[in-house]
Amino acid sequence: MVLDIHATPSIPPNPRTTAPGKVQYAAGGVARNIAECVSKLGTKPYMISALGLDMPGNLLLEYWKSAGLSLEGIRMSHEIETPVVCIVFDTEGEPSAGVASVESLERFLTPEWIVQFKRNIASAPIAMVDANLSLPALKMSCQLATEVGTPVWFEPVSVAKSKRIASVAKYVTFASPNEDELISMANSLSNKQKLPTITKNNNTTISSLFQQLKPAIWVLLENGIKVVVLTLGSKGVLLCSKGRFNFKHIGPKRNDRSHEIGRRLYDTISQLCPSDRFFSALRLGERSGISPYVVHLPAVECASVVRLTGAGDCLVGGAVASICAGLDVIQSVAVGIAAAKGAVEVETNVPNGYNLDQIAADARSAYLGAKVVFCESTL
């Protein structure tokens, strides 16, 4: 849970001087953003984090209290300095520079704190961890979830922190890197020659992009990660899996936290995005001994792009909320793409609210535009 300070100039800034523009506070932090999105799409999240009893901490707790979400998992103390990140954007809304002060997370969000919530992790349909956790805390979280049979979703956060996957890959069901994080994760997991960064432009095709990324995707799958949700920005998502992992079921647990919005989400998406569209082909692949497969889901066109910082988090949040509601993984990623579209059209990291009809229409667009781009016995 992080307080973001967003500074957006109204003219191109120059070094060594200020520029006119707008400075805003925004509730942030990757896991917090995802949890807020999950909440707004119909599932109650249980947040395990650390905050100070200070002004940034109070701001971050406002939504949690107003939404009636549990504060039990949030460690609060005067000793803790609430994490703050200051981001300077360019005039197009893209981050150009930033400073992160998040040391308190590693110091106070400890394995000893996390282990207290084993029962909560056990009752959850899915456990989402972000790489802001220290290595000991990250490992404890993943081990606990695996021990109680709860699938783990790993969100890499950044290129530097994505390397923490090396200690927990065998516990991870889902990972959601972008291209740069994918390469970093693969290099941290492989003893072979380091993979280079990819080259692309606006004319790069999905097929060409996949061929460049294929070796890195394979490294993650070979190291035990069941599903790679590879985010490609305006080009959408590559959903990659290997072996007999079933896209339709992530585990035996029934979600009791989904309220009316979540039930409506399930009913609406089930009708608009029929799950048998892909499963007949994927089942055929399994019978033929074909294990790896990759599905591309396109992005949905936005009315206007205001800010991009919350898009990836809301994509994960939309997918996690949908999985918790009972949708299959391909349907869930389509909802995630719809939630991400809503995020780029507002100044906050997570929209103030989602219109379920709009989410459903955008998810249908992504789902019906999806194509199997790879299905062979070897990568």
C-alpha distance (Angstrom), angle and dihedral (degrees) to the residues before:
residue distance angle dihedral
M1 . . .
V2 3.79 . .
L3 3.79 135.5 .
D4 3.80 108.4 -130.9
I5 3.78 120.8 -153.0
H6 3.80 108.2 -158.4
A7 3.81 118.6 -160.7
T8 3.80 114.7 -172.1
P9 3.83 119.0 179.3
S10 3.78 119.2 -145.6
I11 3.81 90.5 -147.5
P12 3.83 129.8 33.0
P13 3.83 105.0 -77.6
N14 3.78 123.6 -124.2
P15 3.82 125.2 -146.2
R16 3.83 120.7 -100.0
T17 3.80 94.5 20.6
T18 3.80 140.3 67.9
A19 3.77 126.6 -104.5
P20 3.80 128.8 -151.1
G21 3.78 115.0 -105.4
K22 3.77 144.8 102.5
V23 3.83 129.9 -56.2
Q24 3.80 117.3 -165.4
Y25 3.79 139.5 173.1
A26 3.79 116.2 -127.9
A27 3.78 130.8 -178.5
G28 3.79 104.9 -115.8
G29 3.77 148.1 155.1
V30 3.79 119.3 124.7
A31 3.81 97.2 -108.5
R32 3.82 91.8 41.0
N33 3.82 91.8 51.5
I34 3.79 91.0 48.7
A35 3.80 91.8 47.8
E36 3.83 92.4 50.0
C37 3.80 90.4 49.9
V38 3.82 90.5 48.2
S39 3.81 88.8 51.7
K40 3.79 93.4 51.0
L41 3.81 90.9 50.7
G42 3.76 95.3 55.2
T43 3.81 111.7 -84.9
K44 3.80 126.9 100.4
P45 3.82 110.5 -128.8
Y46 3.80 123.9 -152.0
M47 3.81 108.0 -141.8
I48 3.81 122.7 -152.4
S49 3.80 109.4 -168.6
A50 3.82 145.5 112.2
L51 3.82 131.2 -104.4
G52 3.78 137.2 173.3
L53 3.80 123.8 -121.5
D54 3.79 89.4 -114.9
M55 3.81 140.6 103.9
P56 3.85 95.8 -79.6
G57 3.80 90.1 46.7
N58 3.79 92.2 51.2
L59 3.80 91.2 50.4
L60 3.80 91.3 51.2
L61 3.79 92.7 50.3
E62 3.82 94.1 53.2
Y63 3.80 95.4 85.7
W64 3.81 93.3 41.3
K65 3.80 91.0 55.3
S66 3.81 95.3 42.6
A67 3.82 91.4 49.9
G68 3.80 92.2 48.3
L69 3.81 92.7 -120.7
S70 3.79 121.9 159.0
L71 3.80 118.2 -93.1
E72 3.81 94.2 -172.6
G73 3.80 95.3 100.7
I74 3.81 94.2 49.2
R75 3.79 112.1 94.1
M76 3.81 109.7 -143.8
S77 3.79 127.7 -173.5
H78 3.80 142.7 144.8
E79 3.80 86.6 -119.4
I80 3.79 91.4 63.5
E81 3.79 120.3 85.8
T82 3.79 107.0 -149.3
P83 3.82 110.6 -119.4
V84 3.82 113.7 -104.8
V85 3.80 129.5 -172.8
C86 3.81 123.2 -168.8
I87 3.81 114.3 -157.4
V88 3.80 125.5 -171.5
F89 3.80 112.9 -157.3
D90 3.77 130.1 -160.0
T91 3.79 120.5 -122.2
E92 3.83 89.7 -90.6
G93 3.82 93.3 59.4
E94 3.81 96.1 -105.8
P95 3.86 118.2 130.9
S96 3.82 109.8 -105.4
A97 3.83 101.3 172.6
G98 3.76 140.1 -5.7
V99 3.80 147.8 171.7
A100 3.82 122.6 -142.3
S101 3.80 124.7 -158.7
V102 3.81 102.7 -174.4
E103 3.81 103.8 132.1
S104 3.81 91.7 119.7
L105 3.79 90.8 68.3
E106 3.78 92.1 61.9
R107 3.78 92.8 42.6
F108 3.81 100.3 46.8
L109 3.82 106.2 22.0
T110 3.80 91.4 76.8
P111 3.81 134.3 165.8
E112 3.81 87.4 -109.6
W113 3.82 90.5 58.2
I114 3.81 94.1 44.7
V115 3.81 96.7 48.1
Q116 3.83 89.7 63.4
F117 3.80 88.4 70.9
K118 3.80 98.6 55.0
R119 3.81 91.3 120.8
N120 3.80 91.3 53.0
I121 3.80 90.6 50.0
A122 3.81 89.6 47.8
S123 3.82 92.4 54.1
A124 3.82 94.9 47.8
P125 3.83 122.6 99.2
I126 3.82 88.3 -140.7
A127 3.83 138.2 5.0
M128 3.80 116.4 -142.0
V129 3.82 116.6 -160.9
D130 3.78 126.0 -177.0
A131 3.79 124.2 -151.7
N132 3.81 93.6 -116.8
L133 3.80 84.9 89.9
S134 3.79 117.8 99.9
L135 3.79 114.4 -107.1
P136 3.84 93.5 -103.7
A137 3.82 92.0 48.2
L138 3.80 92.3 45.0
K139 3.79 92.0 50.1
M140 3.81 92.6 47.0
S141 3.82 91.5 50.1
C142 3.79 93.1 50.9
Q143 3.79 94.5 43.3
L144 3.80 91.9 50.4
A145 3.80 92.3 49.2
T146 3.80 92.2 48.0
E147 3.80 91.8 47.1
V148 3.82 91.9 55.5
G149 3.81 95.2 39.7
T150 3.81 99.0 -108.6
P151 3.83 115.1 143.5
V152 3.84 114.0 -120.6
W153 3.81 124.4 -135.4
F154 3.83 112.0 -161.2
E155 3.81 117.0 -156.9
P156 3.84 109.9 -167.0
V157 3.87 97.4 -152.5
S158 3.83 95.1 -163.4
V159 3.80 142.6 -0.6
A160 3.81 91.9 -99.2
K161 3.82 95.5 47.6
S162 3.79 94.9 39.8
K163 3.81 88.2 77.0
R164 3.80 88.4 73.6
I165 3.80 86.5 81.1
A166 3.82 87.7 84.1
S167 3.81 92.1 79.0
V168 3.82 97.6 45.0
A169 3.82 109.1 28.5
K170 3.80 93.4 111.9
Y171 3.82 90.0 60.3
V172 3.81 96.7 47.6
T173 3.80 124.0 102.9
F174 3.81 98.1 174.6
A175 3.80 132.1 24.1
S176 3.82 124.2 -178.3
P177 3.82 110.6 -163.5
N178 3.79 128.7 156.9
E179 3.82 117.6 -130.6
D180 3.82 96.0 -84.1
E181 3.81 93.2 45.4
L182 3.80 89.8 48.0
I183 3.81 92.0 56.4
S184 3.82 91.0 46.1
M185 3.81 91.9 49.7
A186 3.79 92.6 47.7
N187 3.80 92.0 49.9
S188 3.81 90.9 50.0
L189 3.82 90.2 52.4
S190 3.80 99.1 43.0
N191 3.79 130.7 75.8
K192 3.79 91.1 -163.9
Q193 3.79 129.4 91.0
K194 3.79 110.9 -49.7
L195 3.79 116.2 -98.4
P196 3.81 115.8 -119.8
T197 3.77 125.3 -126.1
I198 3.77 114.4 -95.0
T199 3.78 128.3 -107.2
K200 3.79 119.8 -136.8
N201 3.78 143.9 148.0
N202 3.79 136.5 -176.3
N203 3.81 90.4 -75.3
T204 3.81 95.9 52.8
T205 3.81 109.4 120.9
I206 3.79 123.9 -135.1
S207 3.81 89.1 -116.6
S208 3.81 91.9 53.8
L209 3.79 91.9 45.0
F210 3.80 91.4 50.1
Q211 3.80 92.5 50.7
Q212 3.81 89.4 55.4
L213 3.80 93.4 46.2
K214 3.80 97.5 40.3
P215 3.84 96.9 92.4
A216 3.81 91.8 52.1
I217 3.82 92.9 45.7
W218 3.80 89.0 51.5
V219 3.82 92.0 52.8
L220 3.81 91.2 55.9
L221 3.80 93.3 46.8
E222 3.79 92.6 46.3
N223 3.80 90.2 52.5
G224 3.78 93.1 59.6
I225 3.81 105.3 -89.6
K226 3.80 105.2 137.3
V227 3.81 100.9 -159.0
V228 3.82 130.2 20.5
V229 3.80 113.4 -159.1
L230 3.80 98.3 -164.5
T231 3.80 111.7 -165.2
L232 3.81 115.7 -148.8
G233 3.82 102.0 -179.5
S234 3.79 110.6 -134.0
K235 3.82 90.3 5.0
G236 3.79 93.2 64.2
V237 3.82 128.0 -132.8
L238 3.80 137.4 -40.3
L239 3.81 109.6 -147.9
C240 3.80 107.9 -158.4
S241 3.79 130.8 -175.5
K242 3.78 139.5 162.3
G243 3.78 135.4 -158.7
R244 3.78 125.5 10.0
F245 3.78 95.6 -39.1
N246 3.78 105.8 142.4
F247 3.79 114.7 -133.4
K248 3.78 89.0 -154.0
H249 3.81 101.2 60.2
I250 3.79 128.8 38.7
G251 3.78 98.7 176.1
P252 3.78 147.2 -30.1
K253 3.78 97.6 -90.2
R254 3.77 124.2 112.0
N255 3.79 114.9 -144.0
D256 3.80 113.6 -123.0
R257 3.80 94.5 175.8
S258 3.79 98.2 70.3
H259 3.81 110.1 107.7
E260 3.80 130.5 -167.9
I261 3.82 95.8 -63.2
G262 3.81 90.4 51.9
R263 3.81 92.1 49.9
R264 3.79 91.0 48.9
L265 3.81 89.5 48.1
Y266 3.81 90.2 53.8
D267 3.81 94.2 46.9
T268 3.81 94.6 45.7
I269 3.81 97.8 45.0
S270 3.82 92.3 43.6
Q271 3.80 88.9 58.4
L272 3.81 97.9 42.0
C273 3.82 97.5 39.5
P274 3.83 108.4 39.0
S275 3.80 109.7 -152.3
D276 3.82 94.8 -143.0
R277 3.81 91.2 68.5
F278 3.82 91.7 91.0
F279 3.77 106.0 15.0
S280 3.79 97.7 75.9
A281 3.81 90.3 58.3
L282 3.80 93.2 43.4
R283 3.81 92.8 48.5
L284 3.80 89.2 49.9
G285 3.79 88.3 52.3
E286 3.79 91.0 53.1
R287 3.82 92.8 50.1
S288 3.80 89.1 50.2
G289 3.79 92.2 52.4
I290 3.80 91.5 -106.6
S291 3.77 108.1 143.4
P292 3.81 115.4 167.2
Y293 3.79 119.2 64.4
V294 3.77 136.7 168.7
V295 3.80 127.8 -159.5
H296 3.81 122.9 -166.8
L297 3.80 118.5 -148.2
P298 3.82 114.6 -170.4
A299 3.77 124.8 -132.6
V300 3.81 119.0 -107.3
E301 3.79 118.1 -115.2
C302 3.82 113.0 -106.0
A303 3.79 126.5 -137.9
S304 3.80 88.8 -137.5
V305 3.80 136.4 -12.9
V306 3.80 111.3 -128.6
R307 3.81 103.5 158.3
L308 3.80 134.7 -9.7
T309 3.82 103.0 -160.3
G310 3.81 96.9 96.2
A311 3.80 99.4 39.8
G312 3.80 98.6 91.5
D313 3.80 92.9 44.1
C314 3.80 92.2 50.2
L315 3.80 90.6 47.7
V316 3.80 88.6 57.7
G317 3.81 91.4 41.3
G318 3.80 92.3 52.5
A319 3.80 91.5 47.9
V320 3.82 93.9 47.0
A321 3.82 92.8 47.4
S322 3.79 90.0 50.3
I323 3.80 93.8 48.6
C324 3.80 88.4 50.4
A325 3.81 89.3 50.5
G326 3.81 89.6 55.4
L327 3.81 103.4 -101.0
D328 3.79 121.0 138.9
V329 3.79 120.5 -104.1
I330 3.81 97.5 -101.4
Q331 3.80 91.3 49.5
S332 3.80 89.1 45.9
V333 3.80 94.3 52.9
A334 3.82 88.7 49.6
V335 3.82 88.4 55.9
G336 3.82 88.2 47.0
I337 3.80 90.2 55.3
A338 3.81 89.2 50.9
A339 3.82 91.1 49.8
A340 3.81 90.4 49.4
K341 3.79 90.3 53.2
G342 3.80 89.4 55.8
A343 3.81 90.7 50.9
V344 3.80 96.9 55.0
E345 3.79 90.7 53.8
V346 3.83 94.5 62.7
E347 3.81 137.3 57.0
T348 3.81 95.9 -125.3
N349 3.80 122.6 77.5
V350 3.81 90.4 -116.2
P351 3.82 123.9 28.0
N352 3.80 116.7 -108.2
G353 3.79 87.2 -117.2
Y354 3.79 142.9 -13.6
N355 3.79 127.0 -123.6
L356 3.80 104.5 -136.8
D357 3.80 93.5 -152.4
Q358 3.80 90.8 54.0
I359 3.82 91.6 45.6
A360 3.80 89.7 51.3
A361 3.81 93.7 48.3
D362 3.82 92.7 48.3
A363 3.81 92.3 44.9
R364 3.80 90.0 51.4
S365 3.80 89.9 51.6
A366 3.82 91.7 52.7
Y367 3.81 92.8 42.6
L368 3.79 96.2 49.4
G369 3.81 90.0 46.3
A370 3.81 92.3 53.8
K371 3.81 120.1 114.5
V372 3.78 135.7 -174.8
V373 3.80 102.7 -116.5
F374 3.78 98.9 176.0
C375 3.78 135.2 25.1
E376 3.82 117.5 153.8
S377 3.77 139.4 125.4
T378 3.79 92.3 -107.2
L379 3.79 136.0 28.3
